[in-house]
Amino acid sequence: MAAALPTLHLRRIELRRPAAADGAAFPFTVPAIRELGALELTAPVTFFVGENGSGKSTLLEAIAAAAGSPTVGADEVGSDETLAAQRRLGRHLRLTWTTRVRRGFFLRAEDFFGFARRIARLRLEMQRRLEEIDAEFADATDYVKGLAAGPARASLAEMEQRYGVDLDARSHGESFLKLFQSRFAPGGLYLLDEPEAPLSPQNQITLLAMLRDMVQERSQFLIATHSPILLALPGAAIVSFDETPPAVVPYEELRHVRL
């Protein structure tokens, strides 16, 4: 039986020429952004690589804005005050879809730790609420007490099933991988900015296995990274933002790999 063709929900990213006022401001002043032109996506996993300030994360954030991707761990792309310039860039991007998908998310590694703390606080608040219900309904029947506590118990159970008993108490790498395990779903478009940040080399290899498995489940990934381990994923396309305009570069020729 012939191998299934890879799934490409998003096939092309094109920068439309900005007006003079926009073109004179960041991020259009970044060479790789200014000269982007059209970027064809040919693989289910596309890596953006380049030095800090090269524009790889900026473009990823703009794609998330243009696609309306839900955000994990921070304000939504459409309202985050720190992403105003990226939204402006996103308005000048034309995205060409094979299938317009709503499943998936955008995640910056730097936002994850605040997300983990927020989940831990919510879990603690639910536990306290359950204790208050136990005290408030101490003399009630088990049936009445169960009705009162039902919504909070259901929410707590769903949170623990999705994120584990205590996401914030895990090591950073373990909790990061747990988030991916709980949130990756078949047929999605996932935009990840430097996901290697909290991961050891061993956990980066675990993430590679997750990416491989999700590609088999019709998912597509755009990932900005510095990690030679992640960049080694077989079959991935690697776009270097150290080139102007950004260009596909073989793994062995990447500056990151040579270093």
C-alpha positions in Angstrom: 0.0 0.0 0.0 1.4 3.5 -0.9 2.3 5.8 2.0 -0.3 8.5 2.7 0.6 11.9 1.5 1.4 14.5 4.2 -1.3 16.8 5.3 -0.7 20.5 4.6 -3.6 22.6 5.9 -1.6 25.8 5.2 0.3 25.8 1.9 1.5 29.3 1.3 2.4 32.5 3.2 2.7 35.7 1.1 3.6 39.2 2.2 1.6 41.9 0.5 3.5 45.1 0.0 2.7 47.4 3.0 1.8 51.1 2.7 4.7 53.5 3.1 3.8 54.3 6.7 3.8 50.7 7.8 6.8 49.8 5.7 9.0 52.3 7.6 8.3 50.7 11.0 9.1 47.4 12.7 8.7 44.6 11.8 8.9 45.6 8.1 12.4 47.0 8.7 13.7 43.5 9.5 15.4 42.3 6.3 14.0 38.8 6.2 10.5 40.2 6.8 10.8 43.0 4.3 12.0 40.6 1.5 9.8 37.7 2.4 7.8 37.6 -0.8 6.0 34.2 -0.9 6.9 31.2 1.3 5.7 27.9 0.0 5.1 25.2 2.7 6.0 21.8 1.4 6.3 19.6 4.5 4.0 18.9 7.5 6.7 20.2 9.8 8.4 23.5 8.8 11.1 24.9 11.1 12.0 28.6 11.1 15.6 29.0 12.2 17.9 32.0 12.5 19.8 34.3 14.9 17.9 36.3 17.5 16.3 39.3 15.8 16.3 37.6 12.4 12.4 37.7 12.3 11.6 34.0 12.7 9.5 34.4 15.8 8.0 37.7 14.6 6.7 36.0 11.4 5.4 33.0 13.4 3.4 35.4 15.7 2.1 37.3 12.7 0.9 34.0 11.1 -0.9 33.2 14.4 -2.6 36.6 14.2 -3.6 36.2 10.6 -4.9 32.6 11.1 -6.7 33.5 14.3 -4.9 30.7 16.2 -6.0 30.2 19.9 -3.2 31.0 22.3 -2.0 28.8 25.1 -0.5 30.4 28.2 -0.9 34.1 27.5 -3.3 36.8 26.2 -4.8 36.0 22.8 -2.8 37.1 19.8 -5.6 39.5 18.9 -5.4 41.3 22.2 -1.9 40.9 23.5 -0.4 44.5 23.8 3.1 43.2 23.1 2.1 41.8 19.7 0.7 45.0 18.1 3.4 45.1 15.5 3.0 41.4 14.7 -0.8 41.9 14.2 0.1 44.8 11.8 2.3 42.4 9.9 -0.4 39.7 10.0 -2.8 42.1 8.2 -0.4 42.1 5.3 -0.1 38.4 5.1 -2.1 36.3 2.6 -2.5 32.7 3.8 -3.4 30.1 1.2 -5.2 27.1 2.7 -5.9 23.6 1.4 -8.3 23.1 4.3 -9.0 26.0 6.7 -8.6 24.5 10.2 -9.7 25.9 13.5 -8.1 23.1 15.6 -4.6 23.8 17.0 -2.9 26.6 18.9 -0.1 29.1 19.1 2.4 28.7 22.0 5.4 30.7 23.1 7.6 28.8 25.5 8.2 31.9 27.5 4.4 32.1 28.3 4.2 28.5 29.5 5.3 28.9 33.1 2.7 31.6 33.8 0.1 29.2 32.3 1.3 26.4 34.7 1.0 28.7 37.7 -2.5 29.8 36.6 -3.6 26.2 36.3 -2.2 25.4 39.8 -4.0 28.4 41.3 -7.3 27.3 39.7 -6.9 23.8 41.0 -6.2 25.2 44.5 -9.3 27.4 44.3 -11.5 24.4 43.3 -10.1 22.4 46.2 -10.9 25.2 48.6 -14.4 25.5 47.2 -15.0 21.8 47.8 -13.8 22.2 51.4 -16.3 25.1 51.8 -19.1 23.0 50.4 -18.3 20.1 52.8 -18.5 22.5 55.7 -21.6 24.3 54.5 -23.5 21.1 53.9 -22.0 19.1 56.8 -25.5 18.2 58.0 -27.0 17.6 54.6 -27.6 14.2 53.0 -24.9 12.8 50.7 -27.3 13.3 47.8 -27.7 17.1 48.5 -24.0 17.5 49.2 -23.2 15.7 45.9 -25.5 18.1 44.0 -23.8 21.1 45.6 -20.3 19.8 44.9 -20.9 18.3 41.5 -19.8 21.2 39.2 -16.6 21.9 41.2 -15.7 18.1 41.3 -16.4 17.7 37.6 -14.2 20.8 36.8 -11.4 19.6 39.0 -11.5 16.0 37.5 -11.4 17.4 34.0 -8.5 19.6 34.8 -6.5 16.8 36.4 -7.3 14.5 33.6 -6.0 17.0 31.1 -3.0 18.5 32.9 -2.2 16.0 35.6 -2.6 16.2 39.4 -0.3 19.2 39.7 1.2 20.7 36.5 3.1 23.3 38.4 4.8 20.7 40.7 6.4 18.8 37.8 9.8 19.6 36.4 9.5 22.3 33.6 10.2 19.7 30.9 7.8 17.1 32.2 5.0 19.7 32.6 5.7 21.1 29.1 5.4 17.7 27.6 2.3 16.9 29.6 0.7 20.1 28.1 1.5 18.9 24.6 0.1 15.4 25.3 -3.1 16.9 26.6 -3.6 19.6 23.9 -2.3 18.0 20.7 -5.3 16.7 18.7 -5.5 15.2 15.2 -5.9 17.5 12.2 -4.6 20.7 13.8 -2.3 23.5 12.9 0.3 24.1 15.6 2.5 27.2 15.8 5.3 26.7 18.4 7.9 29.3 19.3 11.1 27.8 20.8 9.5 24.8 22.4 12.9 23.4 23.3 13.4 26.2 25.9 12.4 24.1 29.0 13.4 20.7 27.5 16.4 18.6 28.2 18.0 16.8 25.2 16.1 13.6 26.2 12.8 15.5 26.4 13.5 17.2 23.0 13.7 13.7 21.5 10.4 12.8 23.2 8.9 15.9 21.6 10.3 14.7 18.2 8.4 11.5 18.7 5.2 13.4 19.4 5.6 15.5 16.3 6.1 12.4 14.2 3.0 10.8 15.7 0.9 13.9 15.2 2.0 14.2 11.6 0.6 10.7 11.1 -2.6 12.2 12.6 -2.9 14.8 9.8 -1.4 17.7 11.9 0.8 20.4 10.6 3.5 22.3 12.5 5.3 25.6 12.1 8.1 25.8 14.7 10.6 28.6 15.4 13.7 27.0 17.1 17.4 27.1 17.8 17.6 23.4 18.6 19.7 21.2 16.3 18.0 18.2 17.9 14.5 19.3 16.8 15.8 20.5 13.4 17.0 16.9 12.7 13.4 15.7 12.4 13.3 13.5 9.1 11.2 15.0 6.4 11.0 18.5 7.9 11.6 21.7 5.9 14.0 24.2 7.4 13.7 27.8 6.5 16.6 30.0 7.4 16.0 33.6 8.4 19.7 34.3 8.2 19.1 34.4 4.4 17.4 37.3 2.7 14.8 36.5 1.6 14.3 33.5 3.9 15.2 30.2 2.1 15.1 26.5 2.6 18.5 25.2 3.8 19.6 21.6 4.2 20.2 20.5 7.8 23.9 19.8 7.3 24.5 23.4 6.0 22.8 25.2 8.9 25.1 27.4 11.0 23.4 26.0 14.2 24.5 22.5 13.2 28.0 23.4 12.2 28.5 25.2 15.5 
